[in-house]
Amino acid sequence: MSYDAILLTSFGGPEGPDEVMPYLERVTAGRGVPRERLEEVSHHYLALGGVSPINEQNRALLAAMRARFPERGIDLPIYWGNRNSEPYFADVLKQMYADGHRSVLAWVTSAYSSYSGCRQYRENLAVALEETGLTGKLNIDKVRHYFDHPGFIAPIADDLAQHISAMKDQGLAASDIRVMFATHSIPTAMGVSSGPEARRSEFEALAGEGGAYAAQHLAAAEETMKKVASKIGSDLPSWSLVYQSRSGSPSVPWLEPDVNDAIEEAAENGTKGVIIVPIGFVSDHVEVIWDLDNEAKESAEERGLAFARVVTSGVAPEFVDGIADLILERQVGGEKKALSKLGPWVDACAVGCCPNLRKDLPVIAEAKN
């Protein structure tokens, strides 16, 4: 395909205390979420000054992409748009069209299959095109999922290897340490329906009710541990996939175990150190800083466990180069890189994958950023 612009596509977040509640109201509009729950979540943002780190992180990533891409032969202008805060999709698409662009490739700050992490972005962009009168005038394609791309995995594996080695240097054996790969929980029904319908039996065999969403995370975690083994040897801690940031009705089943429950169980089973890997996120936004650096760390310390949290890919050079790889795949037919047997993921989503079940499942800010 021939593209004339790139769109860094993300979730957005408040950039001041006065924006927190309006932001949460936008995110949860039409889902019947109680005001008390919104106020509870707002305290997480207010504890950080009312500012979500995600926008500043996206500005840094945008700058890194603009600096690196020309060196990789990508001479396209790069724009940035958000689902839930400025710069909004509609405003950015109008600007892109006014600047003369007609064919856009969108890279999304979400590496996995789920409604909120994939299909909803495509729906939001379609609505923005309709609202601006640009349907049929501006084409937007989305980059494939990159959960097992080497550029996404490399900085995570490097840091995890260092944390494991550091705990061993403190006198812990590999058997004393538990590595927990953490991601945002979603309703179980959304997990089951994630990914292409034709492959659901495959995903069920790999990840049960977690569907493609959990299967992709397990694949990313497995590939990360392989990279760690290549760096520090095969004497590694055991690992598991855990979930965080549940926000829905208690009556609705969500993917488990919760990271804090997993830490408690690990302590009861004799674990002495916990290393949390935020594998579900590409940057250190609120779900990482609050739910892991505060709540999960507190859970570990209350039980006398050593605690460490691994970096997200952020603006690591390997990750920025990985994004460039994904752009070049579509732009010039570049090599499709993938580490796991699940990948490389398809470019176009199948009809019926990751359907919208949210109308029946009230949630708060299922951000996969």
C-alpha positions in Angstrom: 0.0 0.0 0.0 1.0 3.6 -0.6 0.6 5.8 2.5 1.2 9.5 2.8 1.0 9.9 6.6 1.2 8.0 9.9 -1.1 8.4 12.8 0.1 7.6 16.4 -3.2 6.4 17.8 -3.7 6.3 21.6 -6.2 6.4 24.5 -5.6 9.8 26.0 -5.8 11.1 29.5 -6.4 14.2 31.7 -3.7 16.9 31.9 -5.0 18.7 35.0 -7.2 18.2 38.0 -10.2 19.9 36.4 -10.0 17.5 33.5 -10.1 14.3 35.5 -13.9 13.8 36.1 -14.9 15.0 32.6 -12.4 12.6 31.1 -13.7 9.6 33.2 -17.3 10.6 32.2 -16.3 10.5 28.5 -14.6 7.1 28.9 -17.6 5.6 30.6 -20.5 7.4 28.9 -23.5 5.3 28.4 -22.3 2.4 30.6 -24.2 3.1 33.8 -21.1 3.3 36.0 -21.9 4.7 39.4 -20.7 8.2 40.3 -19.0 6.7 43.4 -16.8 4.5 41.2 -15.8 7.4 39.0 -14.8 9.3 42.1 -12.8 6.4 43.4 -10.8 6.1 40.1 -10.4 9.9 40.0 -8.3 9.7 43.2 -5.7 7.7 41.3 -5.2 10.5 38.9 -5.4 13.2 41.5 -2.7 11.5 43.5 -0.5 12.1 40.4 -1.5 15.8 40.3 -4.5 15.2 38.1 -2.3 14.4 35.1 -2.1 11.1 33.3 1.5 10.4 32.2 0.3 8.9 28.9 0.1 12.1 26.9 3.7 13.2 27.8 4.8 9.7 27.1 3.2 9.9 23.7 4.8 13.2 23.0 8.2 11.6 23.7 7.4 8.6 21.5 6.2 10.9 18.7 9.5 12.8 18.9 11.5 9.5 18.9 9.6 8.3 15.8 10.1 11.5 14.0 13.8 11.4 14.7 14.4 7.7 13.9 12.0 7.0 11.0 13.8 9.1 8.3 16.9 7.1 9.1 14.9 3.9 8.4 13.7 5.3 5.0 10.3 6.4 6.3 9.8 9.9 5.1 6.2 10.4 6.1 4.7 13.0 8.4 3.6 11.6 11.7 0.5 12.9 13.6 -0.9 12.0 17.0 -4.5 11.5 18.0 -6.4 10.3 21.1 -9.6 8.5 21.7 -10.5 10.3 24.9 -8.6 13.6 25.2 -7.0 16.3 23.1 -5.8 15.9 20.4 -9.0 14.2 19.4 -9.3 12.0 16.4 -11.7 14.2 14.5 -9.5 17.3 14.9 -6.4 15.5 13.8 -8.1 13.8 10.8 -9.4 17.2 9.6 -5.8 18.6 9.9 -4.4 15.6 8.0 -6.9 16.1 5.2 -6.2 19.9 5.1 -2.5 19.1 4.8 -3.2 17.1 1.7 -3.1 13.5 3.1 -5.5 10.9 1.7 -4.1 7.5 2.8 -3.1 7.1 6.5 -1.5 4.2 8.4 -2.5 4.1 12.1 -0.2 2.6 14.7 -2.0 2.0 18.0 -0.5 2.0 21.5 -2.1 -1.5 22.0 -0.3 -4.7 21.2 -3.1 -7.2 21.7 -6.5 -8.4 20.5 -9.5 -7.1 22.4 -12.5 -4.9 21.7 -11.1 -1.9 23.5 -7.5 -2.5 22.3 -8.3 -2.9 18.6 -11.9 -2.9 17.2 -13.0 0.1 19.3 -10.1 2.2 17.9 -11.2 1.3 14.3 -14.8 2.2 15.2 -13.7 5.5 16.8 -11.7 6.4 13.7 -14.7 5.5 11.5 -17.0 7.7 13.6 -14.4 10.6 13.4 -14.4 10.3 9.6 -18.2 10.4 9.5 -18.4 13.4 11.8 -15.9 15.3 9.8 -17.4 14.4 6.4 -14.2 12.6 5.4 -15.7 9.1 4.9 -14.6 8.0 1.4 -12.1 10.9 1.2 -9.5 9.8 3.7 -8.5 6.2 4.0 -7.1 4.8 7.3 -5.6 1.4 7.8 -4.4 0.0 11.1 -1.1 -1.7 11.8 -1.3 -5.3 13.0 -0.9 -6.5 16.5 2.8 -6.7 17.6 2.7 -8.5 21.0 5.5 -10.9 19.8 7.6 -8.4 17.8 11.3 -8.5 18.7 11.3 -4.7 19.2 8.5 -4.9 21.7 10.0 -7.8 23.7 13.7 -6.8 23.7 13.7 -3.9 26.2 11.4 -5.8 28.5 13.6 -8.9 28.5 16.8 -6.8 29.0 15.4 -5.2 32.2 13.8 -8.4 33.5 17.2 -10.2 33.2 18.8 -7.4 35.3 16.1 -7.6 38.0 16.4 -11.4 38.3 20.2 -11.1 38.5 19.9 -8.4 41.1 17.6 -10.5 43.3 20.0 -13.4 43.0 22.9 -11.1 44.0 20.8 -10.3 47.2 20.9 -14.0 48.1 17.7 -15.3 46.6 17.6 -18.5 44.5 15.6 -18.7 41.3 13.1 -20.9 43.2 12.6 -18.1 45.7 11.5 -15.6 43.0 8.2 -15.4 41.1 7.9 -13.4 37.9 4.4 -12.1 37.2 3.5 -10.8 33.8 0.7 -8.3 34.4 -2.0 -6.9 32.0 -5.3 -5.1 32.3 -8.1 -7.5 33.1 -11.2 -7.6 30.8 -14.6 -9.3 31.2 -14.3 -13.1 30.6 -16.9 -12.9 27.8 -14.6 -10.4 26.0 -11.7 -12.7 26.4 -13.6 -15.6 25.0 -14.7 -13.5 21.9 -11.3 -11.9 21.3 -9.4 -12.6 18.1 -10.7 -14.2 14.9 -13.6 -16.5 15.4 -12.1 -19.2 13.1 -9.2 -19.6 15.6 -11.1 -19.6 18.9 -10.6 -23.4 19.5 -6.9 -22.8 19.2 -7.0 -19.9 21.7 -9.1 -21.9 24.1 -6.6 -24.7 24.1 -3.8 -22.2 24.8 -5.5 -19.9 27.3 -9.0 -21.1 28.2 -11.5 -18.4 28.6 -8.9 -15.7 28.0 -9.1 -16.3 24.3 -6.7 -14.6 21.9 -6.2 -11.8 24.4 -4.7 -14.1 27.0 -3.0 -16.4 24.4 -1.1 -13.5 23.0 0.0 -12.4 26.5 1.2 -15.9 27.3 3.1 -16.0 24.0 4.7 -12.6 24.8 5.7 -13.8 28.3 7.1 -17.0 27.0 9.2 -15.2 24.4 10.4 -12.8 27.0 11.6 -15.6 29.3 13.4 -17.2 26.3 15.3 -13.9 25.7 16.1 -13.7 29.4 17.5 -17.3 29.4 19.7 -16.3 26.5 21.2 -13.5 28.6 21.6 -15.0 32.1 21.2 -18.8 31.6 18.4 -21.3 32.2 18.3 -21.1 36.0 15.2 -18.9 36.0 12.2 -18.2 38.3 8.8 -19.6 37.5 6.4 -17.2 35.9 2.6 -16.7 35.4 0.2 -14.3 33.8 -1.8 -12.1 36.2 -4.3 -9.3 35.8 -4.9 -5.9 37.2 -7.2 -2.8 37.2 -10.5 -4.7 37.2 -13.3 -2.1 37.3 -16.5 -3.8 36.4 -19.6 -5.0 38.3 -18.7 -7.7 40.9 -21.5 -9.9 39.3 -19.6 -10.0 35.9 -16.7 -12.5 35.7 -13.4 -11.0 34.7 -10.1 -12.6 33.8 -8.1 -13.7 36.9 -6.0 -14.0 39.0 -5.7 -10.4 40.3 -2.1 -9.4 40.8 -2.5 -8.7 44.5 -4.2 -12.1 45.1 -1.4 -13.7 43.2 1.2 -12.0 45.3 -0.6 -13.2 48.5 -0.7 -16.7 47.2 3.0 -16.6 46.2 3.9 -15.5 49.7 1.9 -18.3 51.3 3.8 -20.8 49.1 7.2 -19.6 50.2 8.1 -17.0 47.5 10.6 -14.4 48.8 10.7 -12.0 45.9 8.3 -10.9 43.2 9.1 -9.2 39.9 6.2 -7.6 38.1 6.4 -7.3 34.3 3.7 -4.9 32.8 3.7 -6.9 29.6 0.2 -5.6 28.6 1.3 -1.9 28.4 3.7 0.0 26.1 4.3 2.9 28.6 4.1 3.8 32.3 0.7 5.3 32.4 -1.7 5.3 35.4 -2.5 1.6 35.4 1.2 0.9 35.7 2.2 3.6 38.2 -0.8 3.3 40.5 -1.8 -0.4 40.3 1.7 -1.8 40.2 4.2 0.7 41.6 1.8 1.5 44.5 -0.8 -1.2 45.1 1.1 -4.3 44.0 4.3 -3.1 45.7 2.4 -2.5 48.9 1.0 -6.0 48.7 4.5 -7.5 48.4 6.0 -5.4 51.1 3.2 -6.2 53.5 4.2 -9.8 53.1 7.9 -9.2 53.4 8.7 -9.9 49.8 11.4 -8.3 47.8 9.7 -6.4 44.9 10.8 -5.1 41.5 8.9 -3.8 38.5 10.2 -4.1 35.0 10.2 -1.3 32.5 7.7 -0.9 29.7 9.0 -0.6 26.1 8.4 3.2 26.2 10.8 5.0 23.9 13.5 2.3 23.9 15.4 2.4 20.6 14.5 -1.3 19.9 10.8 -0.5 20.3 11.0 2.6 18.1 12.8 0.5 15.5 10.1 -2.2 15.9 7.4 0.4 15.1 9.4 1.3 12.0 9.4 -2.4 11.0 5.7 -2.5 11.3 5.3 0.6 9.1 7.7 -0.8 6.5 5.8 -4.1 6.4 2.7 -2.2 5.1 4.5 0.5 3.2 7.0 -1.5 1.1 6.3 -5.1 2.0 9.1 -5.4 4.5 9.8 -8.6 6.5 7.1 -9.5 9.0 9.0 -10.2 12.3 7.4 -12.3 15.0 8.9 -14.5 17.7 6.0 -16.8 18.6 4.0 -19.4 16.8 0.9 -17.2 17.0 2.5 -14.6 14.8 3.0 -12.7 12.7 -0.6 -11.5 13.2 -2.7 -10.7 10.2 -2.9 -7.2 8.8 -6.7 -7.0 8.6 -9.1 -8.0 11.4 -11.5 -10.8 10.5 -15.3 -10.1 10.4 -16.7 -10.8 13.9 -13.4 -10.7 15.9 -13.4 -8.9 19.2 -17.1 -7.9 19.1 -18.5 -5.1 21.2 -20.0 -6.7 24.3 -19.6 -3.6 26.5 -23.2 -2.5 26.3 -24.0 -5.3 28.6 -20.8 -5.1 30.8 -20.2 -1.8 32.6 -16.5 -1.0 32.8 -14.1 1.8 33.6 -11.3 2.8 31.3 -10.2 -0.5 29.8 -7.1 1.2 28.5 -4.6 -1.1 26.7 -1.9 1.5 26.2 
